[in-house]
Amino acid sequence: MADATTATAGATNATEAVPLGAIEQALLFMDDGGPVLYLLLAISILALTLIIAKLIQFGMLRVRAQGFVEPVLRAWHEGRNREALDSLRSQRNPVARVLEVALHGSAGGTRTEELVKEEITRVAGLELDNLRTGLRPLALIANISPLIGLLGTVLGMINAFKALQAAGNKVDPSILSGGIWVALLTTAAGLIIAIPAATAHNWMEGVVYRAQRTMEDAVTRVFTAQLLPTASSSQSAGPAAEAAQPLE
């Protein structure tokens, strides 16, 4: 019996000596943090899902690949309209969709410039709205996660001081210190969620803004190309063009 008891006690001590794994430690933290920490866990999963979905969308649409704009505009201005349109149709980039509408509209003589610009504005708005889908919830997560963490900390501090009050004259400093570090778990979790979410949101907003600026620049150059004299036209005009200019 003594040997069995000794063996059982040794096994128990060995089990207690084994350090907890990462999963077990995380579960203990979740239990210590309470419902607020579980809420933050759900929010973190949502934020990660949004970030991955937007990265996949940007990758499929090749939003940052905008090197096709210059060759397309050059081909269009040189009269190679079919080549320019075929190049745009092979692109998934939303800038290509807007530029395609602009080239089609400028090629048709029956359409007024105001009508073409309205259609361009409509298509550009739809494309930009598609790119911005999911960014507002991501910004909301970045803003409210620290607040939710702070709420959990305040609730934890209230519980810690209640336990300290219930102890009466037998005050144990470990009661207060233990309650404080448990309460601070939610604040740390909120900040851990908010920092990556805010960083990802700002980067993605920058990508969308650059796409919008490229749209505006390309469309403007479609309608203002005739205002920019080419090198060949200025050389062919020569002294005759200078003589034709009115004197001031």
N, C-alpha and C positions, 0 to 999 in steps of 0.2 A: 504493500500500500504506500509506503513511504517513497519507494522508487517511482510508483505511478504518479503520486502527488508531485514529486520533484520534477518528473518529466513534463507534467502538465504545466507546472509553473514556469519551467524553462521555455516551453513552447510559447506560452503567453508573453513572456518577456522578449523572446525573439521576434514575435509578431509586432509587439509595440516598438521594437527597436528599428524595424524596417521603415524607412522614410516613405511618406505618402507620395504617390505619383502625381503628375500634373493634373490629371482629370479629377482625382480625389481632392486635391488641394483646391481646385477651382470650384468643385461642388461645396466644399466647406465655406469658401468665401461667399458663394451665392446664398447659402443658408444664413450666414452672418449678416449679409447685406439686406436680406428680407425681400419683400415684394418689389421695392423700387429697383433693386439690382436685377431682378428678373425682367422688369419692364425695360431697363436699359439694354439687357441682352437681346430682347426682341427688336428694339430700335437699331441696335448695331447690325443685326442680321438684315434688316430692311435696308440700311445704308449700304452695306456691302453688296446686296443684290442690285441696288440702283447703280452703284459705281461700275459693277461688272457689266450690267446691261448697256450702260452708256458707252463704255469702252468698246463693247462688241459692235454697237451701232456706228460709232465713229469709224471703227476699222472697216466695217462693211461698206460704208458710204465713202470711205477714203476722203474724209473732210479736210485733212491737212494737205492732201496732194492737189495743189493748185497750179502746177507747172504747165498745164495744158492751155491756160487762158491766153497767154501771149501768142503761141503758134496759131490758135484758132482765130484770134483777132487779126493777125497778120494775113492769114489765108483769106479771110473775109474781105479785108480791105484791098487785097490784090485780085479780087474777083473769083477766087476759087471757093465758091459758096458751097458746092456739094462736099468738098473735102472738109470744110469747116463743120458743117452739120453732121457729117458722118463721125468726125472726131468727138463731137459732143455726145452723140448717141451712145458711144462706147464707154462713156464715163458714168460712174454712179454718184459722183459728187453733186450736191444740191446746187452749187454754183453753175454747173453745166446745164441743169434744167432751166434755171432762170436765164442764162445766156442764150440758150436755144430759143426760148420764147422771144427774146429781144431780137435775135437775128431773123426769125420767121416774120415777126411783125414789121421790121424795117424793110424786108424784101418785098412785102405785099404793098402795092401802090394804092389799093382800095381802102386801106386802113389809115385812120388819122393817127398822128403821133400821140395825142391825148389818150385815145382808146388803147393803143399799144402799151403806153406807160401804166395805165390802170391794170391791164392784164399782168404786166410784169410785177407790179406791186402786189397783186393778189397771189401770184405763184410764189414770189419771194417770201411773203408772209406765211404761207403754208409750209414752205420748206424750213424756215427759221423756227416756226412753232414745233415742227417735228424734231428739230435738233434740240430745242429747249425742253422737250418733254422729260419729266423726271428731275429737272434741275431745281425746281421750286421745292419739292419735298426734301431734296437733299439739303438745300439751304435751311429749311425748317428744322431738320434734324440737327444740323450744326448749331443752330441758335438755341434750341430747347434742351439739348442733352445736358449742358452744364447746369441749367436751371433745375432739371429733374434730379440731377446728382446732388445739387445743393439742398433740394427739398428732402431727399433721403438723409442727408447729413443733419439737418435741423431736427427731423423726427428721431434720428438716433441719439442726438444730444439730449432731447427731451426725455427719452427712455433712460439714458445714463443718469441724469440728474434725479429722476424719479427713484431709480434704484439706490442712489446715494442718499436720498431723503428717507427711504424705507429702512436703510441700515441704522439710522438713528445715531446713538453715541458710538456704536461699533463701526466707525468709518474705516473702510479699507481702500487705500489709494488705487489698488488694482481694479476696483469696481469702476472708478471714474476713467482711468487710463484705458481699460479694456473697452468701455463704451465709446470712448472718443475715437480710437483707431478703427473700430467697426463702423462707426458713423461716417468716417472719412472715406470708406471704401466707395460709397456711391458718388462722391465728388470726383474721386480719381477715375472711376469708370465713365462718368459723364464727360470728363476732359479727354479721355482716351478715345471716345467716340467722336467728339466734336472736332478735334484737331484734324484727323484725316478727312472727315466729311467736308469741313470748310476748305481744306487745301484742294480736294478733288473738285468741289463746286467752283472755286475761283479759276482753276485751270480749264475746266470745261466751258465756263462762261467766256474765257479768253479765246478758246477755239471757235465758239459760235460767233463771237464778235469779229474775229478775223475773216470768217466766212462771209459775214454780212458786209464788211468793208470791201472784200473782193467782188461780191455781187454788185455793189454800188459802183465801184470803179469800172468794172467790165461793161456794165450796161451804159454808163455815161459815155464811155469811149465809143460805143456803137453809134450813138446819136451825135457825137461831136467830132467824129473822125474828119468830116469835111472842113472843119475849122482849122485843122493842123496841116499846113502845107508839107508835102513830101519833098525829099531831096531832088527827085527827078523833075517835078513840076517847077521848082524854083530855078533849077539849072536851065530848063528849056525856055523859061520866060526870059531870062537874061536881061540885057539892057532895055529890051522893048518893054518888059513889065515895069521897069523903073521909070521909063519915059511916060508910060501910061498913067502913072500915079499923079493925082492932082497936087498942085503946089499949094503949100500952106503959107 
